[in-house]
């Protein structure tokens, strides 16, 4: 939980909670994310402090699958650098990122799933279903080609005549004439 979450659980605005209870809370409840700008506290300990109960002990072996990990923590778990975690997320190699409090977090279960899956960076199954890049390219059909095909069936037409008639270059006229002959089968 962040201090914002703790203030909301206490039923107070954040600035009021910080002014009245923040210093006492920080002195009694240890931060579980030392060295980061955003102070994060264990949910069980924070709720116990709000209720006035004894704080439950933190255990390292009590890792919950929904724990949110920073890029550094996810990198430590995967054995890679934090910048590589961010690169994996941007390429879709590591899914499940959550935006919270202006930062990106990864649930422990998503990072564990990536670790169990092994190295699949060079396996490219193609684009995912629903991706707009999956569509076949639209067939290019120039509307002038059927007209030119009709003209070639009626009489011999030259590229110069097509260039003059459609106001195109000589090369474009040759291309149109070749496509029309291919379409008409001559």
Residue, then its C-alpha position, 0 to 999 in steps of 0.5 A: x500500500x502507498x501512503x495514499x492508499x493508507x490515508x484512504x483506508x483511514x478515511x482521511x485526505x492524504x494531507x490530513x493523514x500525513x500531518x496527523x499520523x504520517x510521522x508516527x506511522x513511518x516510525x512504526x511500520x517499515x517501508x518494503x521498497x527502500x531506495x525508491x521515491x514512492x514509499x510502499x508498505x505491506x498491506x497487512x502491517x498497514x491495516x494492523x497499524x490503522x486498527x491499533x493491533x500488533x504488526x504481523x511479522x514480514x516473511x520473505x517466503x510469504x510472496x504473494x502472486x499479486x505483489x507488484x514489482x518495479x522494473x528493478x525487482x522484476x529484473x532481479x527476479x528474471x536475472x536481467x537489467x531493469x532497462x531490459x524489463x522495460x524493453x520486454x514490456x514495450x515489445x510485448x515479451x513481458x505482459x501484464x504491466x499495471x500503471x499505478x501512481x505514475x509508475x509501471x508495475x508488474x505482478x509477480x505472477x506475470x514475471x514468474x510466468x515469463x521466467x518459467x517460459x524460458x527464452x523465447x525472444x527469437x521465436x516469432x509466431x507472427x502478429x497476434x489475432x486482431x492486429x490490423x497488420x494481419x490484413x492482406x494488402x488491398x489488391x491494386x486495380x487501376x480503373x483504366x485497365x478494363x477500359x484499355x482492355x476494351x480498346x485493345x479488343x476493338x483495335x490496335x492501340x499504342x502506348x503513345x495513344x494511351x499516354x495522350x488519351x489518359x494524360x500519363x507518361x509514356x512509361x505509365x502508358x506502357x504499364x497500363x497497356x501491358x496490364x490490359x493485355x494480360x487481363x484480356x489474354x492477348 
